[in-house]
Amino acid sequence: MKTKSLEIIFTHTNRFGEEYHTFVNGQYTTDGGTHLTAFKEALTKALNDYDPKKKYDGDDIRDGLLGAVSVRIMNPVFEGQTKIKFVMNDIKAELVQQMKKEIEAALHRSPSEAEKLLSKVEETGKIRSQLNTIKKQARERSQAVSVRVPQLKDCKNHLKLDKVDKKTGKAEGEDTMIFLTEGQSAGGTLGGARDAMNQAVFFLRGKCLNTCGLNKDVLYKNEEFFNLIKTLDIEETLDHLRYGKIIFATDADVDGLHIRMLLTTFFMRFYRQLILDGRVFILETPLFRVRNKKEHYFCYTDEEREEAIRKCGRGCEITRFKGLGEIDKEDFRGFIGEEMRLTPVTCSDDTDVEKTIKFYMGANTPERKDYIMESLVCDAADF
């Protein structure tokens, strides 16, 4: 939708939440402002006028929405020097009317697309209604776990995003972290080695639920995920996040890698912004210990192991660590200290993420098996 002074584009995605990019005279207004508020109001009014037989809720309309709004105006007024928020409430009503007119015209020009949009909004409304019932049950349950989450060994300090140090520009508690670890064995080692001031541990009960293809109600029906989001305090908003880093600490075996994938799927589907914000990591732990009577080395790769063997000489002892619980508590303290090795979980912010997750974590086992066999590269030296 485009006029001389207004340009709007929007679409629904499979994400949860909403995302907007707004501009005034080409200036990117990261904090939105009057034009964004006007767009949200205009969209709700336009859809309800287009289909007057039903009453659509604004939250249902905007859930999963990705949009961009650009306005051109004489002498715009911004909040502060940075010009990141447009503030001209005196023209809001005029913008709403203009935007509503353009949105309605677009709906009438493409009735088939309009029906798809309304169908998506109706489905979102049904899910929200179900969620409200589940949330009520969850609130009752939360009274029992709010004081103490059974799987959590908490730390004393926590992230406070609303308190920023003027000198460093960092929020208070940015150095806090929580380790998501499998089972009591690894969790016990971590719990004994951690810095109790800044490092928390959340115990997973083995493999968590695969959330691929599941709706958001799983966050309230599944006890483990329910306790996790209560621990992180991200049920209502990510602004309440309690830790600077969320770290997957799993064994270096097939089951451990699978748990990483299950956790990644959970965060990608429901809390992808945490990944985009660079807050989700994988803890790299040593695979080998090489030692002789005088010295020992912990090795994270085959190359490091070979180098350690060369240093220790012939006859050295080589230990392959299968699980985190096999590593001594004193040694583990070094692996989660200043020299801790973390690999960030990353993703591109595009609409194909859901498709990728479905391929790798969905119920398409034969298709995935064919892909693995076709992509497998075998080194003749291994045979």
Secondary structure by P-SEA (a helix, b strand, c coil): cccccbbbbbbbcccccccccccccccccccccaaaaaaaaaaaaaaaaacccbbbbcccccccccbbbbbbbcccccccccccccccccaaaaaaaaaaaaaaaaaaacaaaaaaaaaaaaaaaaaaaaaaaaaaaaaaaaaacccccccccccccccccccccccccccccccccccccccaaaaaaaaaacccccbbbbbbccccccccccccccccccaaaaaaaaaaccccccccccccbbbbbbcccaaaaaaaaaaaaaaacccaaaaaaccbbbbbbbccccccccbbbbbccaaaaaaaaaaaccbbbbbbbcccccccaaaaaaaacccbbbbbbccccccaaaaaaaaacccaaaaaaaaaaaabbbbcccc
